Amino acid sequence: MLNEFKSFIARGNVVDLAVAVMIGAAFGKIISSFTDDILMPIIGALFGKVDFSNLFILLGDVPSDYKGALTDYAALKAAGVPMLGVGQFATIVIDFLIVAFVLFLIVRQANKLQKAQAEAPGPDPVDVILLREIRDELRKK
């Protein structure tokens, strides 16, 4: 079983997949930071200084022992107050759309490259070259 595991890990596809997962995780953090720290503040400013991170709808009562601000989504969530996190959901949807669009662009470009490679004439195989040489020699005789 150990040898089978070693051969499984040594496959190129497994290593490629591991690298892709690591790059994907880092890319996800970059996109989240872009959305949270750059895009959403700009969108919030365009809509009248709305802070999307604290945009929510209360669904229940706030506990009587709660001492924080009633506009602090994270604190209310930590206190167990039932609510809809509309702003957080919007942020995550925008994250997803950005990642999906970038992946679309990558796949689109990869498909173009594959199509170009398939259409481009490659070098002739050795046997075809040899057959041509034989044909040319026979024509000379």
N, CA, C and O of each residue as an XYZ file, in Angstrom:
564
protein
N       0.827     -1.192      0.000
C       0.000      0.000      0.000
C       0.875      1.262      0.000
O       0.510      2.260     -0.620
N       2.014      1.230      0.680
C       2.905      2.379      0.712
C       3.446      2.686     -0.682
O       3.523      3.847     -1.083
N       3.823      1.634     -1.423
C       4.313      1.844     -2.790
C       3.224      2.410     -3.692
O       3.482      3.267     -4.537
N       2.021      1.926     -3.501
C       0.892      2.438     -4.292
C       0.658      3.924     -3.989
O       0.385      4.712     -4.893
N       0.769      4.295     -2.705
C       0.617      5.699     -2.321
C       1.730      6.549     -2.935
O       1.471      7.646     -3.430
N       2.985      6.037     -2.904
C       4.106      6.772     -3.506
C       3.881      6.993     -4.997
O       4.124      8.085     -5.509
N       3.417      5.961     -5.692
C       3.187      6.124     -7.135
C       2.030      7.086     -7.396
O       2.040      7.812     -8.390
N       1.041      7.095     -6.514
C      -0.075      8.039     -6.649
C       0.416      9.476     -6.494
O       0.050     10.350     -7.280
N       1.248      9.718     -5.476
C       1.765     11.054     -5.222
C       2.728     11.490     -6.327
O       2.788     12.672     -6.664
N       3.471     10.554     -6.886
C       4.468     10.890     -7.903
C       3.848     11.251     -9.251
O       4.535     11.786    -10.121
N       2.574     10.969     -9.430
C       1.911     11.335    -10.686
C       1.954     12.844    -10.871
O       1.838     13.608     -9.912
N       2.121     13.249    -12.096
C       2.165     14.676    -12.402
C       0.857     15.375    -12.079
O       0.869     16.520    -11.627
N      -0.273     14.712    -12.301
C      -1.568     15.348    -12.079
C      -1.783     15.700    -10.609
O      -2.361     16.743    -10.303
N      -1.330     14.850     -9.708
C      -1.522     15.110     -8.278
C      -0.699     16.325     -7.853
O      -1.180     17.184     -7.113
N       0.527     16.386     -8.321
C       1.383     17.523     -7.975
C       0.804     18.799     -8.580
O       0.756     19.833     -7.914
N       0.366     18.733     -9.834
C      -0.251     19.892    -10.480
C      -1.484     20.353     -9.712
O      -1.700     21.551     -9.526
N      -2.283     19.398     -9.273
C      -3.489     19.735     -8.519
C      -3.134     20.393     -7.193
O      -3.778     21.362     -6.790
N      -2.119     19.878     -6.512
C      -1.700     20.465     -5.239
C      -1.229     21.905     -5.432
O      -1.565     22.788     -4.643
N      -0.452     22.133     -6.482
C       0.016     23.486     -6.769
C      -1.168     24.391     -7.085
O      -1.224     25.528     -6.616
N      -2.111     23.895     -7.873
C      -3.288     24.687     -8.232
C      -4.108     25.051     -6.998
O      -4.608     26.172     -6.900
N      -4.251     24.124     -6.060
C      -5.001     24.406     -4.836
C      -4.307     25.487     -4.016
O      -4.958     26.385     -3.483
N      -2.979     25.397     -3.916
C      -2.230     26.395     -3.144
C      -2.335     27.776     -3.794
O      -2.553     28.774     -3.107
N      -2.182     27.828     -5.105
C      -2.290     29.110     -5.808
C      -3.724     29.630     -5.703
O      -3.938     30.829     -5.524
N      -4.696     28.740     -5.812
C      -6.097     29.137     -5.695
C      -6.411     29.729     -4.330
O      -7.149     30.709     -4.231
N      -5.857     29.140     -3.280
C      -6.086     29.669     -1.932
C      -5.490     31.068     -1.790
O      -6.113     31.965     -1.222
N      -4.280     31.239     -2.311
C      -3.650     32.568     -2.245
C      -4.426     33.562     -3.102
O      -4.613     34.712     -2.704
N      -4.874     33.129     -4.262
C      -5.642     33.996     -5.150
C      -6.959     34.393     -4.489
O      -7.401     35.534     -4.625
N      -7.586     33.464     -3.777
C      -8.823     33.767     -3.062
C      -8.630     34.842     -2.013
O      -9.493     35.701     -1.832
N      -7.493     34.797     -1.315
C      -7.206     35.831     -0.313
C      -7.008     37.189     -0.973
O      -7.458     38.212     -0.457
N      -6.333     37.189     -2.117
C      -6.122     38.449     -2.838
C      -7.455     39.036     -3.275
O      -7.691     40.233     -3.112
N      -8.326     38.201     -3.829
C      -9.634     38.667     -4.289
C     -10.468     39.157     -3.111
O     -11.143     40.180     -3.220
N     -10.433     38.440     -1.981
C     -11.185     38.879     -0.805
C     -10.696     40.229     -0.319
O     -11.496     41.101      0.019
N      -9.391     40.401     -0.284
C      -8.851     41.686      0.138
C      -9.231     42.786     -0.849
O      -9.589     43.891     -0.440
N      -9.154     42.492     -2.134
C      -9.540     43.470     -3.156
C     -11.004     43.876     -2.969
O     -11.339     45.060     -3.017
N     -11.865     42.889     -2.756
C     -13.290     43.175     -2.601
C     -13.552     43.953     -1.309
O     -14.242     44.972     -1.327
N     -13.000     43.470     -0.184
C     -13.261     44.087      1.124
C     -12.616     45.458      1.274
O     -13.227     46.387      1.802
N     -11.376     45.579      0.805
C     -10.591     46.774      1.105
C     -10.594     47.834      0.011
O     -10.264     48.991      0.276
N     -10.960     47.461     -1.211
C     -10.928     48.422     -2.306
C     -12.296     48.589     -2.962
O     -12.833     49.694     -3.030
N     -12.851     47.481     -3.441
C     -14.077     47.569     -4.232
C     -15.301     47.973     -3.413
O     -16.030     48.884     -3.805
N     -15.536     47.310     -2.283
C     -16.731     47.599     -1.497
C     -16.723     49.019     -0.908
O     -17.779     49.651     -0.874
N     -15.584     49.548     -0.446
C     -15.606     50.954     -0.008
C     -15.954     51.918     -1.153
O     -16.652     52.909     -0.937
N     -15.474     51.633     -2.358
C     -15.818     52.483     -3.502
C     -17.314     52.397     -3.795
O     -17.971     53.416     -4.006
N     -17.845     51.176     -3.805
C     -19.285     50.997     -4.044
C     -20.079     51.669     -2.929
O     -21.093     52.315     -3.191
N     -19.620     51.518     -1.683
C     -20.286     52.164     -0.555
C     -20.291     53.672     -0.690
O     -21.294     54.316     -0.382
N     -19.181     54.249     -1.148
C     -19.111     55.700     -1.332
C     -20.063     56.156     -2.436
O     -20.679     57.217     -2.332
N     -20.179     55.362     -3.481
C     -21.087     55.706     -4.580
C     -22.554     55.674     -4.142
O     -23.383     56.408     -4.680
N     -22.865     54.826     -3.168
C     -24.245     54.708     -2.680
C     -24.477     55.504     -1.403
O     -25.367     55.159     -0.625
N     -23.716     56.539     -1.169
C     -23.959     57.409     -0.022
C     -23.276     56.968      1.240
O     -23.886     56.981      2.309
N     -22.020     56.575      1.144
C     -21.199     56.201      2.301
C     -21.774     55.013      3.072
O     -21.741     54.994      4.302
N     -22.299     54.028      2.350
C     -22.827     52.810      2.964
C     -21.661     51.884      3.295
O     -20.811     51.623      2.443
N     -21.619     51.387      4.535
C     -20.609     50.410      4.944
C     -21.227     49.029      4.800
O     -22.023     48.609      5.639
N     -20.863     48.325      3.742
C     -21.478     47.033      3.464
C     -21.160     45.991      4.523
O     -21.944     45.064      4.725
N     -20.026     46.122      5.205
C     -19.691     45.134      6.231
C     -20.665     45.194      7.398
O     -20.820     44.203      8.112
N     -21.329     46.330      7.613
C     -22.298     46.460      8.694
C     -23.723     46.624      8.180
O     -24.577     47.174      8.876
N     -23.978     46.157      6.983
C     -25.326     46.221      6.427
C     -26.033     44.897      6.731
O     -25.687     43.855      6.174
N     -27.022     44.954      7.617
C     -27.707     43.731      8.049
C     -29.134     44.063      8.458
O     -29.502     45.226      8.622
N     -29.930     43.004      8.618
C     -31.326     43.138      9.056
C     -31.492     42.283     10.307
O     -31.266     41.074     10.277
N     -31.884     42.915     11.393
C     -32.124     42.180     12.638
C     -33.384     41.325     12.495
O     -34.409     41.791     11.996
N     -33.295     40.087     12.933
C     -34.450     39.182     12.880
C     -35.009     38.879     14.261
O     -36.078     38.284     14.391
N     -34.294     39.284     15.271
C     -34.741     39.006     16.632
C     -34.277     40.082     17.587
O     -33.697     41.092     17.190
N     -34.543     39.843     18.836
C     -34.176     40.814     19.867
C     -32.698     40.714     20.223
O     -32.085     39.649     20.151
N     -32.153     41.855     20.608
C     -30.774     41.928     21.085
C     -30.802     41.568     22.567
O     -31.660     42.074     23.290
N     -29.899     40.718     23.049
C     -29.893     40.357     24.464
C     -29.748     41.591     25.359
O     -29.064     42.550     25.003
N     -30.387     41.555     26.497
C     -30.370     42.711     27.402
C     -28.983     42.995     27.960
O     -28.694     44.128     28.345
N     -28.116     41.980     28.009
C     -26.773     42.186     28.537
C     -25.776     42.626     27.462
O     -24.585     42.761     27.744
N     -26.246     42.847     26.249
C     -25.368     43.287     25.153
C     -24.965     44.737     25.383
O     -25.820     45.594     25.603
N     -23.670     45.011     25.333
C     -23.148     46.352     25.617
C     -22.601     47.060     24.373
O     -22.263     48.241     24.443
N     -22.509     46.362     23.239
C     -21.908     46.954     22.053
C     -22.881     47.829     21.272
O     -24.028     48.041     21.665
N     -22.373     48.326     20.154
C     -23.182     49.177     19.281
C     -24.182     48.330     18.498
O     -23.893     47.200     18.104
N     -25.350     48.897     18.287
C     -26.382     48.187     17.534
C     -26.126     48.207     16.028
O     -26.901     47.641     15.257
N     -25.046     48.853     15.614
C     -24.682     48.889     14.199
C     -23.459     48.036     13.898
O     -22.976     48.041     12.766
N     -22.946     47.303     14.882
C     -21.743     46.489     14.715
C     -22.143     45.041     14.409
O     -22.487     44.274     15.309
N     -22.092     44.693     13.143
C     -22.511     43.363     12.678
C     -21.731     42.255     13.379
O     -22.319     41.292     13.873
N     -20.406     42.393     13.421
C     -19.575     41.342     14.007
C     -19.883     41.137     15.482
O     -19.956     40.000     15.949
N     -20.064     42.225     16.219
C     -20.345     42.115     17.657
C     -21.727     41.510     17.891
O     -21.898     40.668     18.773
N     -22.712     41.938     17.102
C     -24.055     41.372     17.245
C     -24.061     39.890     16.887
O     -24.725     39.089     17.544
N     -23.328     39.537     15.859
C     -23.248     38.126     15.457
C     -22.591     37.299     16.559
O     -23.041     36.194     16.865
N     -21.514     37.844     17.160
C     -20.838     37.147     18.253
C     -21.752     36.992     19.467
O     -21.627     36.027     20.222
N     -22.675     37.946     19.655
C     -23.607     37.882     20.779
C     -24.761     36.918     20.499
O     -25.586     36.665     21.377
N     -24.821     36.388     19.296
C     -25.856     35.413     18.962
C     -27.172     36.019     18.530
O     -28.206     35.354     18.603
N     -27.163     37.254     18.086
C     -28.382     37.921     17.635
C     -28.739     37.388     16.246
O     -27.893     37.385     15.351
N     -29.983     36.937     16.056
C     -30.371     36.465     14.723
C     -30.523     37.636     13.755
O     -31.213     38.613     14.044
N     -29.870     37.521     12.610
C     -29.932     38.605     11.621
C     -29.513     38.080     10.253
O     -28.881     37.031     10.123
N     -29.888     38.843      9.251
C     -29.463     38.564      7.884
C     -28.284     39.486      7.570
O     -28.411     40.708      7.639
N     -27.147     38.902      7.230
C     -25.953     39.684      6.901
C     -25.935     40.028      5.426
O     -25.172     39.445      4.655
N     -26.775     40.973      5.032
C     -26.931     41.349      3.625
C     -25.611     41.854      3.050
O     -25.244     41.487      1.934
N     -24.902     42.682      3.789
C     -23.638     43.232      3.315
C     -22.573     42.169      3.144
O     -21.855     42.159      2.144
N     -22.465     41.275      4.112
C     -21.491     40.178      4.006
C     -21.817     39.288      2.818
O     -20.923     38.872      2.081
N     -23.103     38.996      2.635
C     -23.516     38.164      1.511
C     -23.178     38.838      0.188
O     -22.676     38.189     -0.730
N     -23.451     40.142      0.085
C     -23.134     40.883     -1.143
C     -21.636     40.854     -1.409
O     -21.214     40.705     -2.556
N     -20.835     40.995     -0.374
C     -19.386     40.957     -0.524
C     -18.925     39.601     -1.040
O     -18.076     39.529     -1.928
N     -19.472     38.543     -0.493
C     -19.083     37.191     -0.913
C     -19.546     36.909     -2.338
O     -18.836     36.255     -3.100
N     -20.727     37.396     -2.702
C     -21.199     37.224     -4.084
C     -20.272     37.953     -5.058
O     -19.954     37.430     -6.126
N     -19.845     39.146     -4.694
C     -18.922     39.898     -5.555
C     -17.581     39.177     -5.639
O     -16.991     39.101     -6.716
N     -17.091     38.643     -4.515
C     -15.871     37.820     -4.533
C     -16.011     36.690     -5.547
O     -15.138     36.479     -6.389
N     -17.123     35.969     -5.450
C     -17.359     34.838     -6.340
C     -17.379     35.277     -7.799
O     -16.767     34.631     -8.650
N     -18.073     36.366     -8.090
C     -18.166     36.831     -9.470
C     -16.796     37.228    -10.025
O     -16.500     36.965    -11.190
N     -15.974     37.851     -9.208
C     -14.635     38.220     -9.656
C     -13.809     36.966     -9.943
O     -13.166     36.871    -10.988
N     -13.825     36.006     -9.017
C     -13.071     34.767     -9.223
C     -13.595     34.023    -10.451
O     -12.805     33.538    -11.261
N     -14.914     33.929    -10.595
C     -15.487     33.229    -11.743
C     -15.091     33.909    -13.056
O     -14.799     33.232    -14.042
N     -15.083     35.241    -13.072
C     -14.708     35.962    -14.286
C     -13.236     35.752    -14.626
O     -12.891     35.551    -15.790
N     -12.372     35.798    -13.624
C     -10.947     35.572    -13.872
C     -10.713     34.145    -14.364
O      -9.934     33.929    -15.292
N     -11.380     33.176    -13.751
C     -11.252     31.791    -14.221
C     -11.775     31.639    -15.648
O     -11.191     30.909    -16.448
N     -12.864     32.320    -15.967
C     -13.383     32.316    -17.328
C     -12.330     32.829    -18.304
O     -12.112     32.236    -19.360
N     -11.674     33.942    -17.941
C     -10.636     34.501    -18.816
C      -9.464     33.535    -18.988
O      -8.922     33.400    -20.084
N      -9.077     32.866    -17.902
C      -7.970     31.911    -17.971
C      -8.343     30.730    -18.858
O      -7.561     30.334    -19.722
N      -9.529     30.165    -18.652
C      -9.959     29.013    -19.450
C     -10.128     29.412    -20.916
O      -9.780     28.655    -21.821
N     -10.658     30.598    -21.130
C     -10.836     31.084    -22.509
C      -9.489     31.187    -23.220
O      -9.353     30.763    -24.368
N      -8.489     31.757    -22.529
C      -7.161     31.884    -23.122
C      -6.527     30.515    -23.340
O      -5.898     30.282    -24.373
N      -6.685     29.611    -22.384
C      -6.128     28.266    -22.528
C      -6.755     27.551    -23.715
O      -6.060     26.857    -24.457
N      -8.066     27.714    -23.903
C      -8.740     27.096    -25.052
C      -8.225     27.666    -26.364
O      -8.051     26.928    -27.334
N      -7.978     28.974    -26.406
C      -7.420     29.594    -27.616
C      -6.035     29.029    -27.922
O      -5.712     28.734    -29.073
N      -5.222     28.883    -26.873
C      -3.879     28.336    -27.079
C      -3.930     26.892    -27.549
O      -3.165     26.502    -28.430
N      -4.821     26.096    -26.975
C      -4.958     24.707    -27.393
C      -5.437     24.620    -28.837
O      -4.961     23.780    -29.601
N      -6.371     25.479    -29.212
C      -6.876     25.484    -30.580
C      -5.778     25.885    -31.553
O      -5.648     25.299    -32.628
N      -4.992     26.880    -31.177
C      -3.891     27.323    -32.036
C      -2.840     26.225    -32.190
O      -2.289     26.037    -33.275
N      -2.565     25.508    -31.114
C      -1.597     24.409    -31.193
C      -2.127     23.279    -32.059
O      -1.372     22.671    -32.818
N      -3.413     22.997    -31.953
C      -3.994     21.917    -32.739
C      -4.004     22.266    -34.224
O      -3.844     21.385    -35.069
N      -4.191     23.541    -34.546
C      -4.247     23.956    -35.941
C      -2.865     24.163    -36.546
O      -2.699     24.061    -37.761
N      -1.889     24.448    -35.720
C      -0.538     24.701    -36.233
C       0.094     23.385    -36.672
O       0.065     22.390    -35.947
N       0.662     23.402    -37.869
C       1.319     22.162    -38.307
C       2.584     21.923    -37.500
O       3.432     22.804    -37.365
N       2.690     20.733    -36.976
C       3.863     20.389    -36.188
C       4.910     19.754    -37.084
O       4.670     19.556    -38.275
N       6.049     19.438    -36.533
C       7.086     18.782    -37.334
C       6.611     17.392    -37.758
O       5.891     16.709    -37.029
N       7.025     17.008    -38.926
C       6.646     15.686    -39.428
C       7.318     14.602    -38.608
O       8.456     14.767    -38.168
N       6.626     13.499    -38.399
C       7.248     12.380    -37.703
C       8.433     11.844    -38.512
O       8.524     12.046    -39.723
N       9.324     11.165    -37.821
C      10.533     10.647    -38.450
C      10.199      9.699    -39.588
O      10.860      9.730    -40.626
N       9.186      8.856    -39.416
C       8.853      7.891    -40.474
C       8.351      8.591    -41.738
O       8.606      8.117    -42.845
N       7.647      9.703    -41.589
C       7.189     10.452    -42.760
C       8.385     11.070    -43.482
O       8.438     11.065    -44.712
N       9.324     11.591    -42.738
C      10.528     12.169    -43.339
C      11.312     11.093    -44.096
O      11.770     11.316    -45.217
N      11.456      9.933    -43.471
C      12.164      8.836    -44.134
C      11.447      8.384    -45.402
O      12.094      8.130    -46.418
N      10.151      8.281    -45.358
C       9.390      7.886    -46.543
C       9.549      8.909    -47.672
O       9.642      8.540    -48.843
N       9.579     10.198    -47.313
C       9.796     11.219    -48.340
C      11.180     11.087    -48.973
O      11.340     11.217    -50.186
N      12.169     10.828    -48.131
C      13.520     10.646    -48.670
C      13.586      9.451    -49.596
O      14.219      9.518    -50.650
N      12.935      8.346    -49.213
C      12.899      7.153    -50.061
C      12.196      7.484    -51.378
O      12.667      7.109    -52.452
N      11.074      8.182    -51.287
C      10.345      8.575    -52.500
C      11.217      9.422    -53.417
O      11.264      9.199    -54.627
N      11.905     10.392    -52.830
C      12.759     11.271    -53.632
C      13.896     10.487    -54.288
O      14.243     10.750    -55.439
N      14.472      9.537    -53.574
C      15.548      8.712    -54.151
C      15.011      7.845    -55.283
O      15.670      7.679    -56.309
N      13.819      7.296    -55.098
C      13.219      6.465    -56.152
C      12.904      7.303    -57.392
O      13.022      6.799    -58.509
N      12.520      8.526    -57.231
C      12.239      9.405    -58.358
C      13.520      9.712    -59.147
O      13.486      9.875    -60.367
N      14.631      9.786    -58.441
C      15.889     10.070    -59.102
C      16.307      8.922    -60.016
O      16.998      9.160    -61.007
N      15.919      7.709    -59.721
C      16.338      6.535    -60.486
C      15.500      6.322    -61.669
O      15.723      5.373    -62.421
